[in-house]
């Protein structure tokens, strides 16, 4: 699922208030790590990504 700033409210956060986050190399597609993020981290990530495009 590709998440945008507009769609971020549709992301379902569980009781833990964390969602899985996958870090992937943009060129090769190789998965670099898996972690978790809360809604504030998601918001900051989406803002940062939207400024790059």
DOKE-451641 format. One record per residue: residue in one letter; residue number from 1; x, y, z of N, C-alpha, C, O in turn. Coordinates in pm, whole numbers, plus 32768, in hexadecimal, padded with zeros to 4 digits. Example, Ala and Ser with C-alpha at 12.3 -4.5 7.8 and 13.67 -1.06 7.14 Angstrom:
// residues 2
<atom><code>a</code><pos>1</pos><n_px>8527</n_px><n_py>7DC7</n_py><n_pz>830C</n_pz><ca_px>84CE</ca_px><ca_py>7E3E</ca_py><ca_pz>830C</ca_pz><c_px>8528</c_px><c_py>7EB6</c_py><c_pz>830C</c_pz><o_px>8590</o_px><o_py>7EB4</o_py><o_pz>834E</o_pz></atom>
<atom><code>s</code><pos>2</pos><n_px>8505</n_px><n_py>7F1F</n_py><n_pz>82C4</n_pz><ca_px>8557</ca_px><ca_py>7F96</ca_py><ca_pz>82CA</ca_pz><c_px>850A</c_px><c_py>8003</c_py><c_pz>8313</c_pz><o_px>853D</o_px><o_py>8072</o_py><o_pz>8324</o_pz></atom>
//
This chain:
// residues 53
<atom><code>x</code><pos>1</pos><n_px>8054</n_px><n_py>7F8A</n_py><n_pz>8000</n_pz><ca_px>8000</ca_px><ca_py>8000</ca_py><ca_pz>8000</ca_pz><c_px>8058</c_px><c_py>807B</c_py><c_pz>8000</c_pz><o_px>80AC</o_px><o_py>808C</o_py><o_pz>8058</o_pz></atom>
<atom><code>x</code><pos>2</pos><n_px>8047</n_px><n_py>80D1</n_py><n_pz>7FA0</n_pz><ca_px>8091</ca_px><ca_py>814D</ca_py><ca_pz>7F9F</ca_pz><c_px>8042</c_px><c_py>81B5</c_py><c_pz>7FED</c_pz><o_px>7FCE</o_px><o_py>81D0</o_py><o_pz>7FCE</o_pz></atom>
<atom><code>x</code><pos>3</pos><n_px>8081</n_px><n_py>81EF</n_py><n_pz>8052</n_pz><ca_px>803F</ca_px><ca_py>824F</ca_py><ca_pz>80A9</ca_pz><c_px>806C</c_px><c_py>82DC</c_py><c_pz>8085</c_pz><o_px>80E3</o_px><o_py>82F5</o_py><o_pz>8073</o_pz></atom>
<atom><code>x</code><pos>4</pos><n_px>800C</n_px><n_py>8336</n_py><n_pz>807B</n_pz><ca_px>8029</ca_px><ca_py>83C3</ca_py><ca_pz>8063</ca_pz><c_px>7FFA</c_px><c_py>8412</c_py><c_pz>80DD</c_pz><o_px>7FB7</o_px><o_py>83DC</o_py><o_pz>8135</o_pz></atom>
<atom><code>x</code><pos>5</pos><n_px>801D</n_px><n_py>8492</n_py><n_pz>80E2</n_pz><ca_px>7FF0</ca_px><ca_py>84E6</ca_py><ca_pz>8150</ca_pz><c_px>7F57</c_px><c_py>84E4</c_py><c_pz>815B</c_pz><o_px>7F21</o_px><o_py>84E3</o_py><o_pz>81C9</o_pz></atom>
<atom><code>x</code><pos>6</pos><n_px>7F15</n_px><n_py>84E3</n_py><n_pz>80EA</n_pz><ca_px>7E83</ca_px><ca_py>84E5</ca_py><ca_pz>80EA</ca_pz><c_px>7E48</c_px><c_py>8460</c_py><c_pz>811B</c_pz><o_px>7DDD</o_px><o_py>8460</o_py><o_pz>8158</o_pz></atom>
<atom><code>x</code><pos>7</pos><n_px>7E8C</n_px><n_py>83F1</n_py><n_pz>8102</n_pz><ca_px>7E59</ca_px><ca_py>836D</ca_py><ca_pz>8125</ca_pz><c_px>7E86</c_px><c_py>833D</c_py><c_pz>81AE</c_pz><o_px>7E5B</o_px><o_py>82D2</o_py><o_pz>81DA</o_pz></atom>
<atom><code>x</code><pos>8</pos><n_px>7EDB</n_px><n_py>8387</n_py><n_pz>81F3</n_pz><ca_px>7F15</ca_px><ca_py>8354</ca_py><ca_pz>826F</ca_pz><c_px>7EAE</c_px><c_py>833A</c_py><c_pz>82DB</c_pz><o_px>7EC6</o_px><o_py>82E9</o_py><o_pz>8333</o_pz></atom>
<atom><code>x</code><pos>9</pos><n_px>7E3B</n_px><n_py>837D</n_py><n_pz>82D7</n_pz><ca_px>7DD3</ca_px><ca_py>8364</ca_py><ca_pz>833A</ca_pz><c_px>7D92</c_px><c_py>82DC</c_py><c_pz>8326</c_pz><o_px>7D4C</o_px><o_py>82AC</o_py><o_pz>837F</o_pz></atom>
<atom><code>x</code><pos>10</pos><n_px>7DA6</n_px><n_py>829E</n_py><n_pz>82B2</n_pz><ca_px>7D6D</ca_px><ca_py>821A</ca_py><ca_pz>8297</ca_pz><c_px>7DC3</c_px><c_py>81A8</c_py><c_pz>82CC</c_pz><o_px>7D99</o_px><o_py>8135</o_py><o_pz>82CA</o_pz></atom>
<atom><code>x</code><pos>11</pos><n_px>7E3A</n_px><n_py>81C8</n_py><n_pz>82FC</n_pz><ca_px>7E93</ca_px><ca_py>8161</ca_py><ca_pz>8331</ca_pz><c_px>7E5D</c_px><c_py>8134</c_py><c_pz>83B9</c_pz><o_px>7E44</o_px><o_py>8188</o_py><o_pz>8411</o_pz></atom>
<atom><code>x</code><pos>12</pos><n_px>7E4B</n_px><n_py>80B3</n_py><n_pz>83CA</n_pz><ca_px>7E12</ca_px><ca_py>807E</ca_py><ca_pz>8446</ca_pz><c_px>7E7F</c_px><c_py>8061</c_py><c_pz>84AD</c_pz><o_px>7ECE</o_px><o_py>8004</o_py><o_pz>849C</o_pz></atom>
<atom><code>x</code><pos>13</pos><n_px>7E83</n_px><n_py>80B0</n_py><n_pz>8516</n_pz><ca_px>7EE1</ca_px><ca_py>809B</ca_py><ca_pz>8583</ca_pz><c_px>7E9D</c_px><c_py>8043</c_py><c_pz>85EC</c_pz><o_px>7E2B</o_px><o_py>805C</o_py><o_pz>8612</o_pz></atom>
<atom><code>x</code><pos>14</pos><n_px>7EE4</n_px><n_py>7FDB</n_py><n_pz>861A</n_pz><ca_px>7EAF</ca_px><ca_py>7F80</ca_py><ca_pz>867F</ca_pz><c_px>7EBA</c_px><c_py>7FC1</c_py><c_pz>8709</c_pz><o_px>7EE0</o_px><o_py>8035</o_py><o_pz>8715</o_pz></atom>
<atom><code>x</code><pos>15</pos><n_px>7E99</n_px><n_py>7F77</n_py><n_pz>876E</n_pz><ca_px>7EA0</ca_px><ca_py>7FA9</ca_py><ca_pz>87F8</ca_pz><c_px>7F2B</c_px><c_py>7FDB</c_py><c_pz>881B</c_pz><o_px>7F3A</o_px><o_py>8035</o_py><o_pz>886D</o_pz></atom>
<atom><code>x</code><pos>16</pos><n_px>7F90</n_px><n_py>7FA0</n_py><n_pz>87DE</n_pz><ca_px>801A</ca_px><ca_py>7FC7</ca_py><ca_pz>87FE</ca_pz><c_px>803F</c_px><c_py>804D</c_py><c_pz>87BE</c_pz><o_px>80A7</o_px><o_py>8087</o_py><o_pz>87DD</o_pz></atom>
<atom><code>x</code><pos>17</pos><n_px>7FEA</n_px><n_py>807E</n_py><n_pz>8765</n_pz><ca_px>8000</ca_px><ca_py>80FC</ca_py><ca_pz>871E</ca_pz><c_px>807C</c_px><c_py>80F9</c_py><c_pz>86C6</c_pz><o_px>80B7</o_px><o_py>8161</o_py><o_pz>86A9</o_pz></atom>
<atom><code>x</code><pos>18</pos><n_px>80A3</n_px><n_py>8082</n_py><n_pz>869C</n_pz><ca_px>8117</ca_px><ca_py>8071</ca_py><ca_pz>8645</ca_pz><c_px>80EE</c_px><c_py>801F</c_py><c_pz>85CA</c_pz><o_px>8099</o_px><o_py>7FC7</o_py><o_pz>85D3</o_pz></atom>
<atom><code>x</code><pos>19</pos><n_px>812D</n_px><n_py>8040</n_py><n_pz>8558</n_pz><ca_px>8118</ca_px><ca_py>7FF2</ca_py><ca_pz>84DF</ca_pz><c_px>819F</c_px><c_py>7FC5</c_py><c_pz>84A9</c_pz><o_px>8204</o_px><o_py>8007</o_py><o_pz>84C2</o_pz></atom>
<atom><code>x</code><pos>20</pos><n_px>81A3</n_px><n_py>7F56</n_py><n_pz>8461</n_pz><ca_px>8222</ca_px><ca_py>7F2A</ca_py><ca_pz>8427</ca_pz><c_px>8251</c_px><c_py>7F8E</c_py><c_pz>83BC</c_pz><o_px>8201</o_px><o_py>7FC7</o_py><o_pz>8373</o_pz></atom>
<atom><code>x</code><pos>21</pos><n_px>82D3</n_px><n_py>7FA0</n_py><n_pz>83B5</n_pz><ca_px>830F</ca_px><ca_py>7FF9</ca_py><ca_pz>8351</ca_pz><c_px>8384</c_px><c_py>7FAE</c_py><c_pz>8310</c_pz><o_px>83DA</o_px><o_py>7F79</o_py><o_pz>8355</o_pz></atom>
<atom><code>x</code><pos>22</pos><n_px>8385</n_px><n_py>7FAC</n_py><n_pz>828D</n_pz><ca_px>83EE</ca_px><ca_py>7F68</ca_py><ca_pz>8242</ca_pz><c_px>8445</c_px><c_py>7FD2</c_py><c_pz>81FE</c_pz><o_px>8411</o_px><o_py>802B</o_py><o_pz>81BB</o_pz></atom>
<atom><code>x</code><pos>23</pos><n_px>84C8</n_px><n_py>7FC8</n_py><n_pz>820F</n_pz><ca_px>8525</ca_px><ca_py>8021</ca_py><ca_pz>81CB</ca_pz><c_px>855F</c_px><c_py>7FD3</c_py><c_pz>8155</c_pz><o_px>8599</o_px><o_py>7F68</o_py><o_pz>8166</o_pz></atom>
<atom><code>x</code><pos>24</pos><n_px>854F</n_px><n_py>800C</n_py><n_pz>80DD</n_pz><ca_px>8575</ca_px><ca_py>7FC7</ca_py><ca_pz>8063</ca_pz><c_px>85CD</c_px><c_py>8022</c_py><c_pz>800E</c_pz><o_px>85B4</o_px><o_py>809A</o_py><o_pz>8003</o_pz></atom>
<atom><code>x</code><pos>25</pos><n_px>8635</n_px><n_py>7FE8</n_py><n_pz>7FD1</n_pz><ca_px>868C</ca_px><ca_py>8033</ca_py><ca_pz>7F77</ca_pz><c_px>863B</c_px><c_py>8059</c_py><c_pz>7EFB</c_pz><o_px>85FF</o_px><o_py>8003</o_py><o_pz>7EBA</o_pz></atom>
<atom><code>x</code><pos>26</pos><n_px>863B</n_px><n_py>80DA</n_py><n_pz>7ED9</n_pz><ca_px>85EA</ca_px><ca_py>810C</ca_py><ca_pz>7E69</ca_pz><c_px>8618</c_px><c_py>80D6</c_py><c_pz>7DE2</c_pz><o_px>85C6</o_px><o_py>80C2</o_py><o_pz>7D88</o_pz></atom>
<atom><code>x</code><pos>27</pos><n_px>8697</n_px><n_py>80BD</n_py><n_pz>7DD3</n_pz><ca_px>86CB</ca_px><ca_py>808D</ca_py><ca_pz>7D52</ca_pz><c_px>86BF</c_px><c_py>7FF7</c_py><c_pz>7D41</c_pz><o_px>868C</o_px><o_py>7FC7</o_py><o_pz>7CDC</o_pz></atom>
<atom><code>x</code><pos>28</pos><n_px>86EC</n_px><n_py>7FAD</n_py><n_pz>7DA4</n_pz><ca_px>86F1</ca_px><ca_py>7F1B</ca_py><ca_pz>7D95</ca_pz><c_px>8673</c_px><c_py>7ED4</c_py><c_pz>7DC6</c_pz><o_px>8656</o_px><o_py>7E64</o_py><o_pz>7D9D</o_pz></atom>
<atom><code>x</code><pos>29</pos><n_px>8628</n_px><n_py>7F17</n_py><n_pz>7E1E</n_pz><ca_px>85B2</ca_px><ca_py>7ED7</ca_py><ca_pz>7E57</ca_pz><c_px>85D1</c_px><c_py>7E7C</c_py><c_pz>7ECC</c_pz><o_px>8577</o_px><o_py>7E3F</o_py><o_pz>7F05</o_pz></atom>
<atom><code>x</code><pos>30</pos><n_px>8650</n_px><n_py>7E73</n_py><n_pz>7EF2</n_pz><ca_px>8679</ca_px><ca_py>7E1E</ca_py><ca_pz>7F61</ca_pz><c_px>8642</c_px><c_py>7E58</c_py><c_pz>7FE4</c_pz><o_px>864C</o_px><o_py>7ED0</o_py><o_pz>7FFD</o_pz></atom>
<atom><code>x</code><pos>31</pos><n_px>8609</n_px><n_py>7E00</n_py><n_pz>8037</n_pz><ca_px>85D7</ca_px><ca_py>7E2B</ca_py><ca_pz>80B9</ca_pz><c_px>864F</c_px><c_py>7E38</c_py><c_pz>8116</c_pz><o_px>869D</o_px><o_py>7DDA</o_py><o_pz>8127</o_pz></atom>
<atom><code>x</code><pos>32</pos><n_px>865D</n_px><n_py>7EAF</n_py><n_pz>8153</n_pz><ca_px>86CF</ca_px><ca_py>7ECB</ca_py><ca_pz>81A9</ca_pz><c_px>86B0</c_px><c_py>7EAF</c_py><c_pz>823B</c_pz><o_px>8707</o_px><o_py>7E80</o_py><o_pz>8285</o_pz></atom>
<atom><code>x</code><pos>33</pos><n_px>8636</n_px><n_py>7ECB</n_py><n_pz>8266</n_pz><ca_px>8610</ca_px><ca_py>7EB1</ca_py><ca_pz>82F1</ca_pz><c_px>857A</c_px><c_py>7EB6</c_py><c_pz>8301</c_pz><o_px>8531</o_px><o_py>7EEB</o_py><o_pz>82AD</o_pz></atom>
<atom><code>x</code><pos>34</pos><n_px>854C</n_px><n_py>7E7D</n_py><n_pz>836F</n_pz><ca_px>84C0</ca_px><ca_py>7E84</ca_py><ca_pz>8395</ca_pz><c_px>84BB</c_px><c_py>7EBA</c_py><c_pz>8422</c_pz><o_px>8508</o_px><o_py>7E91</o_py><o_pz>8478</o_pz></atom>
<atom><code>x</code><pos>35</pos><n_px>8461</n_px><n_py>7F17</n_py><n_pz>8439</n_pz><ca_px>8451</ca_px><ca_py>7F52</ca_py><ca_pz>84BD</ca_pz><c_px>83C0</c_px><c_py>7F78</c_py><c_pz>84D3</c_pz><o_px>8367</o_px><o_py>7F45</o_py><o_pz>848F</o_pz></atom>
<atom><code>x</code><pos>36</pos><n_px>83AA</n_px><n_py>7FD0</n_py><n_pz>8530</n_pz><ca_px>8323</ca_px><ca_py>7FFE</ca_py><ca_pz>854E</ca_pz><c_px>8321</c_px><c_py>8095</c_py><c_pz>855B</c_pz><o_px>8385</o_px><o_py>80D2</o_py><o_pz>8583</o_pz></atom>
<atom><code>x</code><pos>37</pos><n_px>82B0</n_px><n_py>80D2</n_py><n_pz>8538</n_pz><ca_px>82A3</ca_px><ca_py>8164</ca_py><ca_pz>8546</ca_pz><c_px>8218</c_px><c_py>8186</c_py><c_pz>857C</c_pz><o_px>81B7</o_px><o_py>813E</o_py><o_pz>8568</o_pz></atom>
<atom><code>x</code><pos>38</pos><n_px>8213</n_px><n_py>81F8</n_py><n_pz>85C3</n_pz><ca_px>8193</ca_px><ca_py>822A</ca_py><ca_pz>85F4</ca_pz><c_px>815D</c_px><c_py>8290</c_py><c_pz>8592</c_pz><o_px>819C</o_px><o_py>82AB</o_py><o_pz>852B</o_pz></atom>
<atom><code>x</code><pos>39</pos><n_px>80EA</n_px><n_py>82CA</n_py><n_pz>85AF</n_pz><ca_px>80AB</ca_px><ca_py>8326</ca_py><ca_pz>8550</ca_pz><c_px>80FF</c_px><c_py>83A4</c_py><c_pz>8538</c_pz><o_px>80FF</o_px><o_py>83D9</o_py><o_pz>84C9</o_pz></atom>
<atom><code>x</code><pos>40</pos><n_px>8145</n_px><n_py>83D3</n_py><n_pz>859D</n_pz><ca_px>819A</ca_px><ca_py>844A</ca_py><ca_pz>858B</ca_pz><c_px>8210</c_px><c_py>842C</c_py><c_pz>852F</c_pz><o_px>8235</o_px><o_py>8480</o_py><o_pz>84DD</o_pz></atom>
<atom><code>x</code><pos>41</pos><n_px>824B</n_px><n_py>83B7</n_py><n_pz>853C</n_pz><ca_px>82BA</ca_px><ca_py>8390</ca_py><ca_pz>84E4</ca_pz><c_px>8289</c_px><c_py>8381</c_py><c_pz>8455</c_pz><o_px>82CF</o_px><o_py>83A8</o_py><o_pz>83F7</o_pz></atom>
<atom><code>x</code><pos>42</pos><n_px>8213</n_px><n_py>8348</n_py><n_pz>8443</n_pz><ca_px>81D9</ca_px><ca_py>833A</ca_py><ca_pz>83BD</ca_pz><c_px>81C1</c_px><c_py>83C3</c_py><c_pz>837F</c_pz><o_px>81E1</o_px><o_py>83D9</o_py><o_pz>830A</o_pz></atom>
<atom><code>x</code><pos>43</pos><n_px>8189</n_px><n_py>841C</n_py><n_pz>83CC</n_pz><ca_px>816E</ca_px><ca_py>84A5</ca_py><ca_pz>839D</ca_pz><c_px>81EF</c_px><c_py>84EB</c_py><c_pz>8374</c_pz><o_px>81F4</o_px><o_py>8529</o_py><o_pz>830A</o_pz></atom>
<atom><code>x</code><pos>44</pos><n_px>8257</n_px><n_py>84E2</n_py><n_pz>83C6</n_pz><ca_px>82D8</ca_px><ca_py>8521</ca_py><ca_pz>83A7</ca_pz><c_px>8318</c_px><c_py>84E4</c_py><c_pz>832B</c_pz><o_px>8351</o_px><o_py>852C</o_py><o_pz>82D8</o_pz></atom>
<atom><code>x</code><pos>45</pos><n_px>830F</n_px><n_py>8460</n_py><n_pz>831D</n_pz><ca_px>8347</ca_px><ca_py>841C</ca_py><ca_pz>82A8</ca_pz><c_px>8301</c_px><c_py>8449</c_py><c_pz>8229</c_pz><o_px>8342</o_px><o_py>8467</o_py><o_pz>81C5</o_pz></atom>
<atom><code>x</code><pos>46</pos><n_px>827D</n_px><n_py>844E</n_py><n_pz>822D</n_pz><ca_px>8231</ca_px><ca_py>8477</ca_py><ca_pz>81B6</ca_pz><c_px>824C</c_px><c_py>8508</c_py><c_pz>8192</c_pz><o_px>8255</o_px><o_py>852A</o_py><o_pz>811C</o_pz></atom>
<atom><code>x</code><pos>47</pos><n_px>825A</n_px><n_py>855F</n_py><n_pz>81F5</n_pz><ca_px>827E</ca_px><ca_py>85EB</ca_py><ca_pz>81D9</ca_pz><c_px>8307</c_px><c_py>85F3</c_py><c_pz>8196</c_pz><o_px>8318</o_px><o_py>863C</o_py><o_pz>8134</o_pz></atom>
<atom><code>x</code><pos>48</pos><n_px>8367</n_px><n_py>85AA</n_py><n_pz>81CA</n_pz><ca_px>83EF</ca_px><ca_py>85AA</ca_py><ca_pz>8194</ca_pz><c_px>83EF</c_px><c_py>8577</c_py><c_pz>8103</c_pz><o_px>842F</o_px><o_py>85B1</o_py><o_pz>80AC</o_pz></atom>
<atom><code>x</code><pos>49</pos><n_px>83A7</n_px><n_py>8509</n_py><n_pz>80EC</n_pz><ca_px>83A1</ca_px><ca_py>84D1</ca_py><ca_pz>8065</ca_pz><c_px>835C</c_px><c_py>852D</c_py><c_pz>8002</c_pz><o_px>8385</o_px><o_py>8535</o_py><o_pz>7F8E</o_pz></atom>
<atom><code>x</code><pos>50</pos><n_px>82F4</n_px><n_py>8572</n_py><n_pz>802D</n_pz><ca_px>82AB</ca_px><ca_py>85CA</ca_py><ca_pz>7FD2</ca_pz><c_px>82FE</c_px><c_py>8646</c_py><c_pz>7FAE</c_pz><o_px>82E9</o_px><o_py>8682</o_py><o_pz>7F45</o_pz></atom>
<atom><code>x</code><pos>51</pos><n_px>835C</n_px><n_py>866C</n_py><n_pz>8004</n_pz><ca_px>83B3</ca_px><ca_py>86DE</ca_py><ca_pz>7FE6</ca_pz><c_px>841D</c_px><c_py>86B9</c_py><c_pz>7F7E</c_pz><o_px>8450</o_px><o_py>8712</o_py><o_pz>7F39</o_pz></atom>
<atom><code>x</code><pos>52</pos><n_px>843F</n_px><n_py>863A</n_py><n_pz>7F72</n_pz><ca_px>84A5</ca_px><ca_py>860D</ca_py><ca_pz>7F13</ca_pz><c_px>8471</c_px><c_py>8606</c_py><c_pz>7E85</c_pz><o_px>84BF</o_px><o_py>860F</o_py><o_pz>7E26</o_pz></atom>
<atom><code>x</code><pos>53</pos><n_px>83EE</n_px><n_py>85F7</n_py><n_pz>7E74</n_pz><ca_px>83B7</ca_px><ca_py>85E7</ca_py><ca_pz>7DEC</ca_pz><c_px>8388</c_px><c_py>8668</c_py><c_pz>7DB2</c_pz><o_px>8358</o_px><o_py>866B</o_py><o_pz>7D41</o_pz></atom>
//
